[in-house]
């Protein structure tokens, strides 16, 4: 009786560990969302994802052509790093299109974080404002 119980527990443990390994394999098989700059909707951004503009020039970043290779829904969150003394801010921190207007000279860096249910990716866009 003890041998049968031990055998049953061993088989059950093996079955559970196999399910976990299969689940881990499925999850790791997903690809992260891909950032694509829509140049037609962007303003003052080059295809190298750098911008050069003067203070007071609006910077528009359009990521509406971004996609998830696995057709999973995803979100884009944005963050703006500004030089000391600047009060510039993004018009929104979510969505596929954001903009800001640099108010002083210096380096401004925008980070887009794309994430779906399984994984994420980041894209950095930066430039010097004269």
N, CA, C and O of each residue as an XYZ file, in Angstrom:
520
protein
N       0.824     -1.185      0.000
C       0.000      0.000      0.000
C       0.872      1.254      0.000
O       0.586      2.199     -0.735
N       1.951      1.277      0.828
C       2.833      2.429      0.882
C       3.548      2.628     -0.449
O       3.765      3.762     -0.875
N       3.919      1.521     -1.112
C       4.610      1.627     -2.401
C       3.687      2.256     -3.443
O       4.122      3.089     -4.238
N       2.408      1.856     -3.440
C       1.460      2.408     -4.398
C       1.241      3.902     -4.140
O       1.163      4.697     -5.077
N       1.145      4.265     -2.887
C       0.958      5.658     -2.536
C       2.177      6.495     -2.942
O       2.031      7.600     -3.465
N       3.366      5.967     -2.701
C       4.595      6.643     -3.093
C       4.665      6.786     -4.612
O       5.042      7.842     -5.121
N       4.302      5.725     -5.336
C       4.295      5.763     -6.795
C       3.281      6.786     -7.301
O       3.575      7.541     -8.227
N       2.110      6.818     -6.711
C       1.079      7.769     -7.103
C       1.534      9.213     -6.854
O       1.340     10.078     -7.708
N       2.134      9.473     -5.696
C       2.646     10.805     -5.390
C       3.762     11.209     -6.353
O       3.829     12.365     -6.771
N       4.629     10.276     -6.703
C       5.710     10.547     -7.644
C       5.154     10.908     -9.012
O       5.614     11.865     -9.635
N       4.163     10.147     -9.488
C       3.545     10.433    -10.781
C       2.822     11.784    -10.760
O       2.890     12.540    -11.728
N       2.143     12.080     -9.674
C       1.452     13.345     -9.546
C       2.446     14.512     -9.555
O       2.211     15.522    -10.218
N       3.539     14.375     -8.831
C       4.573     15.398     -8.796
C       5.186     15.596    -10.179
O       5.428     16.730    -10.590
N       5.436     14.520    -10.890
C       5.979     14.594    -12.236
C       5.000     15.296    -13.179
O       5.413     16.110    -14.005
N       3.729     14.992    -13.064
C       2.715     15.611    -13.922
C       2.624     17.105    -13.662
O       2.512     17.889    -14.604
N       2.671     17.509    -12.402
C       2.605     18.930    -12.060
C       3.840     19.661    -12.570
O       3.720     20.756    -13.118
N       5.025     19.078    -12.400
C       6.241     19.743    -12.865
C       6.269     19.824    -14.384
O       6.812     20.785    -14.929
N       5.703     18.851    -15.084
C       5.635     18.907    -16.543
C       4.712     20.020    -16.996
O       5.008     20.707    -17.974
N       3.600     20.210    -16.306
C       2.682     21.299    -16.658
C       3.352     22.647    -16.466
O       3.208     23.534    -17.307
N       4.085     22.815    -15.367
C       4.773     24.081    -15.127
C       5.807     24.354    -16.199
O       5.947     25.495    -16.639
N       6.539     23.327    -16.632
C       7.551     23.518    -17.645
C       6.895     23.895    -18.972
O       7.418     24.744    -19.695
N       5.773     23.288    -19.300
C       5.063     23.623    -20.533
C       4.560     25.057    -20.484
O       4.656     25.773    -21.480
N       4.034     25.484    -19.368
C       3.556     26.845    -19.220
C       4.708     27.829    -19.367
O       4.565     28.854    -20.034
N       5.847     27.530    -18.753
C       7.005     28.418    -18.869
C       7.478     28.506    -20.314
O       7.879     29.578    -20.768
N       7.437     27.408    -21.034
C       7.843     27.411    -22.432
C       6.892     28.255    -23.260
O       7.333     29.004    -24.132
N       5.604     28.149    -23.008
C       4.633     28.952    -23.751
C       4.821     30.435    -23.485
O       4.796     31.245    -24.413
N       5.010     30.793    -22.221
C       5.174     32.200    -21.882
C       6.447     32.749    -22.497
O       6.437     33.862    -23.022
N       7.541     32.008    -22.448
C       8.797     32.513    -22.987
C       8.774     32.573    -24.505
O       9.651     33.197    -25.103
N       7.799     31.946    -25.143
C       7.707     31.975    -26.594
C       7.104     33.254    -27.144
O       7.132     33.465    -28.356
N       6.555     34.120    -26.289
C       5.958     35.370    -26.735
C       7.040     36.387    -27.076
O       8.114     36.383    -26.476
N       6.759     37.243    -28.022
C       7.670     38.320    -28.386
C       7.150     39.631    -27.806
O       5.940     39.811    -27.668
N       8.057     40.547    -27.467
C       7.609     41.829    -26.921
C       7.019     42.714    -28.011
O       7.283     42.499    -29.194
N       6.220     43.711    -27.621
C       5.701     44.665    -28.602
C       6.852     45.409    -29.298
O       7.938     45.555    -28.737
N       6.597     45.867    -30.510
C       7.626     46.521    -31.323
C       7.272     47.989    -31.520
O       6.159     48.317    -31.931
N       8.229     48.874    -31.224
C       8.041     50.313    -31.408
C       8.291     50.674    -32.863
O       9.326     50.317    -33.424
N       7.341     51.385    -33.479
C       7.500     51.871    -34.845
C       7.120     53.354    -34.853
O       6.010     53.725    -34.471
N       8.055     54.188    -35.293
C       7.788     55.616    -35.404
C       7.032     55.882    -36.695
O       7.487     55.503    -37.774
N       5.881     56.530    -36.586
C       5.124     56.939    -37.766
C       5.624     58.330    -38.150
O       5.222     59.335    -37.563
N       6.502     58.366    -39.140
C       7.119     59.634    -39.526
C       6.107     60.637    -40.061
O       6.298     61.844    -39.911
N       5.038     60.158    -40.681
C       4.050     61.086    -41.230
C       3.280     61.819    -40.127
O       2.805     62.935    -40.335
N       3.161     61.192    -38.966
C       2.441     61.822    -37.864
C       3.349     62.483    -36.848
O       2.875     63.163    -35.938
N       4.659     62.287    -36.997
C       5.611     62.857    -36.060
C       6.112     64.202    -36.579
O       6.078     64.473    -37.779
N       6.570     65.025    -35.663
C       7.067     66.342    -36.047
C       8.395     66.586    -35.348
O       8.505     66.409    -34.134
N       9.398     66.991    -36.107
C      10.742     67.287    -35.605
C      11.454     66.046    -35.083
O      12.298     66.145    -34.192
N      11.120     64.868    -35.632
C      11.781     63.617    -35.254
C      12.337     62.990    -36.526
O      11.627     62.882    -37.526
N      13.603     62.576    -36.496
C      14.191     61.890    -37.645
C      14.007     60.399    -37.528
O      13.652     59.902    -36.459
N      14.242     59.667    -38.612
C      14.067     58.216    -38.559
C      15.108     57.549    -37.667
O      14.956     56.383    -37.303
N      16.181     58.293    -37.308
C      17.170     57.764    -36.371
C      16.717     57.937    -34.916
O      17.473     57.662    -33.984
N      15.478     58.395    -34.738
C      14.859     58.609    -33.423
C      15.599     59.661    -32.604
O      15.668     59.579    -31.377
N      16.143     60.639    -33.295
C      16.733     61.790    -32.626
C      16.061     63.037    -33.172
O      15.611     63.059    -34.317
N      15.997     64.050    -32.367
C      15.389     65.286    -32.823
C      16.321     66.451    -32.539
O      17.088     66.439    -31.576
N      16.238     67.436    -33.383
C      16.930     68.699    -33.146
C      15.934     69.791    -33.484
O      15.411     69.852    -34.597
N      15.687     70.620    -32.547
C      14.732     71.706    -32.733
C      15.108     72.813    -31.771
O      15.904     72.613    -30.854
N      14.536     73.967    -31.985
C      14.779     75.083    -31.084
C      13.773     75.096    -29.956
O      12.754     74.408    -30.008
N      14.064     75.881    -28.940
C      13.101     76.015    -27.849
C      11.814     76.598    -28.419
O      11.845     77.432    -29.324
N      10.705     76.159    -27.889
C       9.405     76.616    -28.365
C       8.862     75.827    -29.547
O       7.717     76.035    -29.948
N       9.668     74.914    -30.118
C       9.204     74.073    -31.239
C       8.576     72.804    -30.685
O       9.210     72.077    -29.920
N       7.342     72.537    -31.065
C       6.650     71.352    -30.561
C       7.276     70.086    -31.140
O       7.541     70.003    -32.340
N       7.506     69.109    -30.279
C       7.998     67.789    -30.661
C       6.813     66.839    -30.553
O       6.216     66.716    -29.483
N       6.465     66.163    -31.650
C       5.370     65.186    -31.647
C       5.966     63.823    -31.971
O       6.686     63.667    -32.957
N       5.661     62.847    -31.141
C       6.130     61.474    -31.359
C       4.909     60.594    -31.565
O       4.087     60.421    -30.666
N       4.809     60.040    -32.770
C       3.658     59.219    -33.149
C       4.105     57.760    -33.254
O       4.859     57.395    -34.156
N       3.638     56.950    -32.339
C       3.982     55.526    -32.322
C       2.772     54.676    -32.691
O       2.675     53.519    -32.282
N       1.849     55.249    -33.465
C       0.603     54.539    -33.776
C       0.803     53.324    -34.672
O      -0.101     52.496    -34.790
N       1.970     53.199    -35.307
C       2.242     52.012    -36.123
C       2.946     50.908    -35.338
O       3.306     49.876    -35.903
N       3.139     51.122    -34.050
C       3.729     50.081    -33.207
C       2.773     48.902    -33.137
O       1.564     49.064    -33.307
N       3.313     47.720    -32.889
C       2.477     46.518    -32.913
C       3.038     45.432    -32.013
O       4.179     45.506    -31.558
N       2.223     44.434    -31.768
C       2.639     43.246    -31.029
C       2.646     42.082    -32.004
O       1.606     41.762    -32.579
N       3.803     41.433    -32.207
C       3.895     40.340    -33.177
C       2.942     39.180    -32.888
O       2.562     38.439    -33.795
N       2.560     39.030    -31.621
C       1.664     37.933    -31.237
C       0.209     38.372    -31.206
O      -0.663     37.633    -30.748
N      -0.052     39.593    -31.700
C      -1.411     40.141    -31.764
C      -2.039     40.302    -30.382
O      -3.262     40.282    -30.242
N      -1.187     40.462    -29.355
C      -1.671     40.697    -27.995
C      -1.948     42.192    -27.827
O      -1.245     43.013    -28.417
N      -2.951     42.558    -27.040
C      -3.145     43.981    -26.756
C      -1.952     44.501    -25.947
O      -1.385     43.771    -25.135
N      -1.579     45.746    -26.167
C      -0.468     46.318    -25.429
C      -0.731     47.794    -25.154
O      -1.585     48.420    -25.782
N       0.010     48.323    -24.218
C      -0.090     49.740    -23.879
C       1.292     50.366    -24.019
O       2.319     49.696    -23.912
N       1.282     51.676    -24.262
C       2.530     52.431    -24.313
C       2.465     53.476    -23.210
O       1.520     54.261    -23.138
N       3.474     53.479    -22.356
C       3.583     54.538    -21.353
C       4.849     55.342    -21.667
O       5.850     54.794    -22.130
N       4.785     56.630    -21.411
C       5.844     57.551    -21.799
C       6.414     58.270    -20.588
O       5.715     58.520    -19.606
N       7.700     58.599    -20.678
C       8.358     59.363    -19.625
C       9.286     60.375    -20.293
O       9.965     60.049    -21.267
N       9.317     61.575    -19.782
C      10.174     62.635    -20.317
C      11.182     63.047    -19.259
O      10.809     63.381    -18.134
N      12.467     63.025    -19.621
C      13.533     63.522    -18.762
C      13.991     64.849    -19.347
O      14.330     64.925    -20.528
N      14.004     65.888    -18.534
C      14.306     67.239    -19.021
C      15.572     67.767    -18.341
O      15.966     67.280    -17.282
N      16.206     68.769    -18.963
C      17.365     69.377    -18.299
C      16.933     70.168    -17.066
O      15.785     70.603    -16.973
N      17.843     70.350    -16.135
C      17.538     71.103    -14.921
C      17.019     72.494    -15.245
O      17.570     73.187    -16.101
N      15.970     72.894    -14.566
C      15.386     74.207    -14.775
C      14.244     74.228    -15.778
O      13.552     75.238    -15.902
N      14.036     73.124    -16.498
C      12.950     73.062    -17.483
C      11.641     72.703    -16.799
O      11.614     71.920    -15.849
N      10.562     73.284    -17.293
C       9.236     72.908    -16.794
C       8.436     72.191    -17.885
O       7.222     72.028    -17.757
N       9.109     71.763    -18.954
C       8.425     71.035    -20.035
C       7.865     69.722    -19.522
O       8.435     69.089    -18.634
N       6.741     69.326    -20.095
C       6.100     68.064    -19.713
C       5.405     67.482    -20.939
O       5.053     68.204    -21.872
N       5.217     66.178    -20.922
C       4.456     65.517    -21.974
C       2.990     65.902    -21.852
O       2.499     66.151    -20.751
N       2.291     65.952    -22.980
C       0.864     66.260    -22.929
C       0.061     65.103    -22.351
O      -1.048     65.304    -21.857
N       0.617     63.886    -22.409
C      -0.003     62.704    -21.820
C       1.100     61.684    -21.541
O       2.165     61.749    -22.155
N       0.863     60.751    -20.633
C       1.869     59.720    -20.351
C       1.440     58.359    -20.874
O       2.156     57.375    -20.690
N       0.287     58.288    -21.522
C      -0.170     57.039    -22.132
C      -0.703     57.357    -23.524
O      -0.922     58.521    -23.860
N      -0.907     56.341    -24.315
C      -1.416     56.535    -25.664
C      -0.317     56.338    -26.692
O       0.843     56.110    -26.348
N      -0.695     56.430    -27.943
C       0.260     56.162    -29.015
C       0.911     57.416    -29.584
O       1.892     57.318    -30.323
N       0.382     58.596    -29.252
C       0.958     59.842    -29.729
C       1.140     60.776    -28.534
O       0.207     60.999    -27.761
N       2.361     61.326    -28.389
C       2.636     62.288    -27.320
C       3.350     63.493    -27.912
O       3.916     63.432    -29.004
N       3.310     64.578    -27.171
C       4.040     65.763    -27.606
C       4.518     66.549    -26.391
O       4.007     66.402    -25.280
N       5.514     67.387    -26.644
C       5.987     68.324    -25.634
C       6.664     69.477    -26.355
O       7.032     69.371    -27.525
N       6.821     70.575    -25.639
C       7.494     71.748    -26.187
C       8.663     72.105    -25.277
O       8.454     72.522    -24.137
N       9.893     71.947    -25.768
C      11.060     72.291    -24.955
C      11.069     73.783    -24.635
O      10.791     74.614    -25.499
N      11.391     74.114    -23.389
C      11.366     75.525    -22.994
C      12.741     76.130    -22.748
O      12.869     77.352    -22.679
N      13.779     75.294    -22.613
C      15.143     75.796    -22.466
C      16.082     74.881    -23.256
O      15.716     73.761    -23.613
N      17.281     75.363    -23.522
C      18.271     74.547    -24.233
C      18.723     73.390    -23.341
O      18.759     73.519    -22.118
N      19.064     72.271    -23.955
C      19.553     71.113    -23.210
C      19.096     69.818    -23.847
O      18.498     69.822    -24.923
N      19.381     68.708    -23.179
C      19.024     67.384    -23.688
C      17.705     66.935    -23.077
O      17.534     66.942    -21.858
N      16.780     66.545    -23.939
C      15.476     66.021    -23.533
C      15.420     64.572    -23.993
O      15.734     64.273    -25.145
N      15.026     63.677    -23.107
C      14.947     62.259    -23.444
C      13.543     61.751    -23.164
O      13.007     61.920    -22.069
N      12.958     61.121    -24.185
C      11.639     60.511    -24.044
C      11.826     59.003    -24.069
O      12.494     58.472    -24.956
N      11.241     58.315    -23.103
C      11.300     56.856    -23.069
C       9.890     56.316    -23.234
O       8.981     56.662    -22.480
N       9.727     55.456    -24.238
C       8.447     54.778    -24.467
C       8.591     53.346    -23.968
O       9.506     52.632    -24.378
N       7.702     52.930    -23.096
C       7.691     51.551    -22.601
C       6.438     50.879    -23.136
O       5.316     51.277    -22.821
N       6.651     49.847    -23.954
C       5.552     49.087    -24.540
C       5.418     47.805    -23.744
O       6.407     47.100    -23.540
N       4.225     47.492    -23.293
C       4.057     46.258    -22.528
C       2.722     45.597    -22.849
O       1.695     46.245    -23.049
N       2.797     44.277    -22.886
C       1.586     43.479    -23.054
C       1.462     42.594    -21.828
O       2.160     42.809    -20.836
N       0.608     41.630    -21.880
C       0.363     40.759    -20.733
C       1.619     39.997    -20.306
O       1.802     39.707    -19.124
N       2.489     39.670    -21.281
C       3.618     38.787    -21.007
C       4.968     39.474    -20.859
O       5.770     39.064    -20.019
N       5.238     40.491    -21.638
C       6.549     41.120    -21.596
C       6.488     42.530    -22.135
O       5.441     42.993    -22.585
N       7.620     43.207    -22.085
C       7.660     44.583    -22.550
C       8.954     44.905    -23.258
O       9.877     44.091    -23.310
N       9.005     46.105    -23.801
C      10.203     46.602    -24.447
C      10.248     48.114    -24.253
O       9.239     48.744    -23.935
N      11.432     48.680    -24.449
C      11.600     50.119    -24.287
C      12.245     50.704    -25.526
O      13.034     50.044    -26.203
N      11.904     51.943    -25.813
C      12.515     52.699    -26.903
C      12.840     54.079    -26.369
O      11.990     54.727    -25.758
N      14.071     54.537    -26.595
C      14.484     55.845    -26.139
C      14.619     56.785    -27.328
O      15.185     56.422    -28.359
N      14.101     57.979    -27.177
C      14.153     59.012    -28.201
C      14.761     60.231    -27.516
O      14.243     60.688    -26.497
N      15.849     60.762    -28.062
C      16.470     61.896    -27.379
C      17.021     62.894    -28.372
O      17.166     62.596    -29.558
N      17.324     64.073    -27.883
C      17.899     65.092    -28.723
C      18.300     66.302    -27.932
O      17.866     66.504    -26.797
N      19.144     67.113    -28.555
C      19.612     68.350    -27.940
C      18.826     69.516    -28.504
O      18.687     69.664    -29.718
N      18.327     70.320    -27.626
C      17.581     71.516    -28.011
C      18.521     72.702    -27.886
O      19.160     72.895    -26.852
N      18.599     73.487    -28.938
C      19.487     74.666    -28.968
C      18.725     75.903    -28.534
O      19.292     76.994    -28.492
